[in-house]
Amino acid sequence: MASSLKEIVDATRGQQQEHSRGGVLRRRHGENGQSRRWTVARASYESLPRAVPSADSHNAAADEGRADSGRLSAVSRAARGSARAAARTQRSSLEDMGKHGKCDVEACYPGAAGGGGMYPYMIESPQLRWAFIRKVYVIVSVQLLVTVAVAGAVNLVEPIKTFFQARTPEVLAAYIIILISPLIMMLPMIYFRNKHPINLFFLLLFTICISFSVGLGCLSKNGTVIFQAAGMTAAIVVGLTCYTFWAAKKGYDFEFLGPFLFAATLVLFLYAIITIFFPMGRTGKLVYGCVAALIFSGFIIYDTDNLIKRYTYDEYVAAAITLYLDIINLFMALVSALQAADG
């Protein structure tokens, strides 16, 4: 019985040993197969053609890198140069503020970035614009004083008045020179309009020429009519100027008046030429004076609006000329209308 059990145990042990040896052999066989597969795959990979970078590609990559570096350094140098130029411009502008000489005072101020003020969406400094407006009105006031002095001399100084009332060839030549002299003076004044102080010199000559024309226009008029026209002109100019500043503050814009005023002035000019060959009567002169007064009142509004919003700081001569001519033409239109009404 014991021997039979021992035989059974030995047989079982032998089977287990054979089974374990078979498992080991199977594992070794699997490992060997896997290693063979890895070996074949590696040999296949190593047999593939691989591109070896050449010296030219290395040089091209290096050149491209140096070019990129050069471009970046150039951009950096340009940025630094722009910053230095802006700083120099700002320093020079600040140093030039308030200097008097060949440069205009307002033109030396640096650009302002403030908003608000005289009209909606104002992008400039109100202080600079007010300084420019004051300068223009001072120039216009001086022009009007010169006009009053010259026109008064033509009408009140007896030798001058007698000379212009004479009917001689010399007087006719003087009339022609006085009439065309403002047109002649316009050419150098336009050319030197931004060159200080020579622009003011030609502006003075232009004002004197216009003043003689005004004096000759008032030579045959009644003194009462002249004073009435002067008072009405002053009241109209002050009223329209205050209205334009108020309207600009509220956001109104009068730039649309430009084409209409130009067309009306052209019609008025052609009508005046026709009256030279076909003189008009008293009623025609009255209508002409009233229409001309309305047109130049519109010009006062239009040019004042441009003074507030559009003229640059270097254009003070142009702004002064336009306002001065508006006032003078309004005065002469009122003189014509009042003289026709007075009979």
PyMOL commands that set and color helices and strands:
alter all, ss='L'
color gray80, all
select helices_A, chain A and resi 2-47+55-96+106-108+126-156+158-165+169-191+198-217+223-250+257-277+282-309+316-342
alter helices_A, ss='H'
color red, helices_A
deselect
rebuild
show_as cartoon
